[in-house]
Amino acid sequence: MAKRSPKNRRPPRQVAGDRPVVVVCRGGGCGNRTKHPGFDHVAQLRQVRLGLDGVADVVSSSCLDACDHSNVVVVL
């Protein structure tokens, strides 16, 4: 698992409304073509956003610290 110091963390993006929030990890191993060759990370994020349009807010994260389990998507 990647460890990051608190000083490197940005505040979470604010989302409007009472809809669920889906966080898609794009950092560490989740967005890494070396770890996942041939996987289209941009298309994955696009498909998640299209599939959840109007149902949930989809945001990307630079790292969710769960690199051993990539690709990581969290529903809040």
N, C-alpha and C positions, 0 to 999 in steps of 0.2 A: 504494500500500500504506500502511496506517495504521502509524505508528510510535508506540510507547508506551514510556515510561520504565520501567525495571525496578522502581522504587518502587511503580508502580501494579499490578503483577502479583501475583495471589494464588497460593499454592501449589496444585498440582493436587489434585483430589479423589482420595482413596485408594479403590481398588476392590479387591475381594476375589477370590481365585481365580486360575486360570490362563487364564481366558477372554480373548478379544480385547477391546480397548477401542475403541469408536467415539466420536469426538469430533465434535459438531455445533456449528458456529460460529453464534452468535446475536448477535454484535456487529458493529460496522462496517456494511458493505454487506450482509452475510449476513442480518441480521435487520431490514433496513430496508424498510419499506413504500413509501418514496419511490423507492428503487432498483428494487424488485420489486413494483409495484402489483398487487393482485389475488392475490398469492401468500399462502397461509395458512401462516405460519411455525410456528404452534402445532401445526397438523395435521401438518406435516412431521415435527416432533420426535416427536409421538405415534405416527405410523406407523412411524418408524424404531425406536422403543422396542418397539412391538408386534411388529414383524417380526423383531426380534432377541432377543425375550424368551427367556431360558434359553440363548442362544447366545453373546451378547456383552454386556458392560456398556456402556451408552450414557450419555454425559455431555455437558453443554453447556458451551461456552466463551464468555467474553465477547468474545474476539477471537483469531483465529489468524494475523493479519497477512497475509492473502492476499485482501484485499478486491477486487482486480481479477478474481478468479476465483470470486466468490460465486455461489451458496451452497456453502460448503465443508464437507465431511465427510471426516474423516481416520480411517483404521483403523490401530490399533497392535497 
